Amino acid sequence: MASQARAPDRGVARRQAFLQAAREVFLEQGYEAASVNDVVRRAGGSLATLYAQFGNKEGLFLAVTQDQHERFIRDITPDSVDHLQLEAGLQAIGEHYVRALLMPENLAFFRIVVGEGRKFPEHLQRYIYTGAERVRAVIARFLEARGAQIDDHEMAASYLLELWRSRHHYRALADDAYRVTDRELSEHVGAAVCFFMRAAKPK
């Protein structure tokens, strides 16, 4: 029984080792230049095992981006804000979201996925939009719970997301050296929340 229990664990560990090594290789070299042989050299194991688990380089890339996307979703999903009032809650959600957007690894993967979008259009759409949908739903529920006087909470949440990401995210994508201090991030989020609050007041 013990040996049977250990076998799946080894398989999971090997898969995670491949994913981590592939993440590093894709980030360093991009999709086209990346070699599965480099992945195997870093992760250990064999090329046959990699192909058995992922099929080919494309399958490995899709698995890596899916894994990275799940990490991103965890990064941008804030802790509970149920105890906060409207303005403070939006500030907390916004800082959490923008900080995750600007993480170097998230920026790097965003660039790679967009760059390879023609090869994997469905994967690109899922990668880009699912994260925003998750945060949009959190904001919409929070606005409704706090009695924000807005006809469409989902639409209002979409506008707020664009206010948050518009200044720093696009600049960071274009300039690898672009950095934002914690104070700048907080002030940017706060300015967007302040602008938003003029139209969204609790009942």
C-alpha positions in Angstrom: 0.0 0.0 0.0 2.8 2.4 0.9 4.5 1.9 -2.5 1.2 2.5 -4.3 0.7 5.7 -2.4 4.1 7.0 -3.1 3.9 6.4 -6.9 1.2 9.1 -7.6 3.2 11.5 -5.3 6.3 11.0 -7.5 4.2 11.6 -10.6 2.9 14.9 -9.1 6.4 15.9 -8.0 7.8 15.2 -11.4 5.1 17.2 -13.1 5.7 20.2 -10.8 9.4 20.0 -11.5 8.7 20.1 -15.2 6.3 23.0 -14.8 8.8 25.0 -12.7 11.7 24.4 -15.1 9.5 25.2 -18.1 8.3 28.4 -16.5 11.9 29.5 -16.1 12.9 28.5 -19.6 9.9 30.2 -21.2 10.4 33.4 -19.2 14.1 33.5 -20.2 13.8 32.5 -23.8 10.2 33.0 -25.0 8.1 30.2 -26.6 9.8 29.9 -29.9 13.4 29.7 -28.7 12.6 27.5 -25.7 13.7 23.9 -25.9 12.2 21.0 -24.1 15.7 19.6 -23.8 16.6 22.6 -21.6 13.5 21.9 -19.5 14.5 18.3 -18.9 18.1 19.3 -18.1 16.8 21.7 -15.4 14.1 19.5 -14.0 15.7 16.1 -14.2 13.8 13.1 -15.5 13.6 12.1 -19.1 12.3 13.5 -22.3 10.0 10.5 -22.6 8.4 11.3 -19.3 7.9 15.0 -20.3 6.2 13.9 -23.5 4.1 11.4 -21.7 2.8 14.1 -19.4 2.4 17.0 -21.8 2.5 15.6 -25.3 4.8 18.2 -26.9 6.2 21.7 -26.4 2.8 23.3 -27.1 1.2 21.1 -24.5 3.9 22.0 -22.0 3.5 25.7 -22.7 -0.3 25.5 -22.3 0.1 23.7 -19.0 2.6 26.2 -17.7 0.4 29.2 -18.6 -2.6 27.5 -17.0 -0.6 26.9 -13.9 0.6 30.5 -13.9 -2.9 31.7 -14.5 -4.1 29.8 -11.4 -1.4 31.5 -9.4 -2.4 34.9 -10.7 -6.0 34.2 -9.8 -4.9 33.4 -6.2 -2.7 36.6 -6.2 -5.5 38.9 -7.2 -8.3 37.4 -5.1 -8.3 39.5 -1.9 -8.8 38.4 1.6 -12.3 39.1 3.0 -13.3 42.8 2.9 -16.7 42.1 4.6 -15.7 44.1 7.7 -14.8 47.2 5.7 -17.0 50.1 4.6 -17.3 51.0 0.9 -14.4 53.3 0.3 -11.9 51.3 2.5 -13.0 48.0 1.0 -12.5 49.3 -2.6 -9.1 50.6 -1.6 -8.1 47.2 -0.2 -9.3 45.3 -3.3 -7.6 47.8 -5.6 -4.3 47.7 -4.0 -4.4 43.9 -3.9 -5.3 43.8 -7.6 -2.8 46.3 -8.9 0.1 44.9 -6.8 -0.6 41.4 -8.4 -0.8 42.9 -11.9 2.7 44.5 -11.4 4.5 41.4 -10.1 7.4 40.9 -12.5 6.5 37.2 -13.2 2.9 38.1 -14.0 4.0 40.9 -16.3 6.4 38.6 -18.1 3.8 35.9 -18.6 1.3 38.4 -19.8 3.8 39.5 -22.5 4.5 35.9 -23.6 0.8 34.9 -23.8 -0.1 38.0 -25.7 2.9 37.5 -28.0 1.8 33.9 -28.8 -1.9 34.8 -28.9 -2.3 34.0 -32.6 -1.2 30.4 -32.0 -3.4 30.0 -28.9 -6.3 32.4 -29.2 -8.7 30.6 -26.9 -6.0 30.3 -24.3 -5.1 33.9 -24.6 -8.7 35.0 -24.0 -9.1 32.8 -21.0 -5.8 34.0 -19.5 -6.6 37.7 -19.9 -10.2 37.8 -19.1 -10.8 35.2 -16.4 -8.7 37.1 -13.8 -10.5 40.3 -14.5 -13.8 38.6 -14.2 -12.9 37.2 -10.8 -12.1 40.6 -9.4 -15.0 42.2 -11.2 -17.4 39.8 -9.4 -15.8 40.5 -6.0 -16.2 44.3 -6.6 -19.8 43.9 -7.8 -20.8 41.9 -4.8 -19.1 44.3 -2.5 -20.8 47.3 -4.1 -24.2 45.6 -3.8 -23.6 44.6 -0.2 -22.7 48.2 0.7 -25.7 49.7 -1.0 -23.9 51.6 -3.7 -26.5 53.6 -5.7 -25.6 52.3 -9.1 -27.9 50.6 -11.6 -25.4 48.1 -12.9 -22.8 46.9 -10.3 -21.0 44.7 -12.9 -20.5 47.6 -15.3 -19.4 49.9 -12.5 -16.9 47.3 -11.4 -15.5 47.1 -15.0 -15.0 50.9 -15.0 -13.2 50.8 -11.7 -10.9 48.0 -12.9 -9.9 50.0 -15.9 -9.2 53.0 -13.7 -6.9 50.9 -11.5 -4.9 49.3 -14.3 -4.8 52.1 -16.8 -1.8 54.1 -15.5 0.7 51.6 -14.3 0.0 48.3 -15.8 0.3 49.3 -19.5 3.5 51.2 -18.8 5.0 48.3 -16.9 4.2 46.0 -19.8 6.0 48.3 -22.2 9.0 49.0 -19.9 10.6 46.2 -18.1 12.4 48.6 -15.8 9.3 50.5 -14.8 8.7 50.4 -11.0 6.0 51.7 -8.7 6.5 52.4 -5.0 4.0 51.3 -2.4 3.1 54.9 -1.9 2.5 55.5 -5.6 0.4 52.4 -5.9 -1.7 53.4 -2.9 -2.2 56.9 -4.1 -3.1 55.8 -7.6 -5.7 53.3 -6.3 -7.0 55.9 -3.9 -7.4 58.5 -6.6 -9.5 56.1 -8.7 -11.6 55.1 -5.7 -12.2 58.8 -4.8 -13.3 59.5 -8.4 -15.5 56.5 -8.3 -17.1 57.4 -5.0 -18.4 60.7 -6.4 -20.9 58.5 -8.4 -21.3 55.7 -5.9 -22.6 56.7 -2.5 -24.1 54.3 0.0 -27.9 54.5 0.5 
